[in-house]
């Protein structure tokens, strides 16, 4: 009898357990409403090296908002500006190994892994921002983006910053002779390093996040950058002579890890493509105005601003001719000729 009661008790416990278990597990997974469907959320970690209040910083923010609203929160974009996660030297590897899923390096920095992008660094190749934009929106832009695939990268598109200007710590730069023997910072790019050498400067490639420190150590006398980068990093406070030279263009290739891109559903890919198109349009409308506003602020601060005359520009252009010759010799591509057919 005792055995009978014991077995009945065990069976009763099992039955109660079986009935209660599904409700219990349901409660466990749904007890926190925020966690429901968490597994379906895709997170894109997007790292870049500039300040938030710059053409790239603000376009990235715009892109994030577009993606998150178009996907109803199913895709999250986490932004890491100012090189806080990875800098110029580490972000490309971090992207390739999927530590981060998105970066937007300058054309110059992309040229270190995809050499044909060097074409965009050639000085005085473009007349104005509109010309750059229409060329990059054409088959030429598509060709450049498609070349990133060989490196395991998915090229989403281009964002502009603007034309580069020169700044200097001691006196205004006008002539090529003003560079002679001075320390010049450039981004890491074959063309830009050669450009500095042709100017007669002692040229070094320095990561963007190191520039302020190197100025303080008196290792940079002269450098080129866009007005928004010069302003947002306060370079003008230490190097207050600005030469408006518009000698080269600085913009970005927006890149995603190719395997990560392939892992996304078609719907998510479409959301990202649409968000990217809208962000690029926003960038196209606003980048130039942001650079102009920063120039105004630096004028008010009291920097010395000079504009290169046409004659001075001609002197710089003559100095840079060997860059074009070297590019043609080193690259088996007619990208330069294609661009020149449009810009001439
Ligand atoms: C620089 O290194 O000067 C620029 O690449 C920074 C940027 O990304 O605009």
Boltz pocket constraint, residues with backbone or C-beta under 6 A from the ligand:
constraints:
  - pocket:
      binder: B
      contacts: [[A, 49], [A, 50], [A, 56], [A, 104], [A, 105], [A, 106], [A, 161], [A, 187], [A, 206], [A, 207], [A, 208], [A, 224], [A, 225], [A, 229]]
      max_distance: 6.0
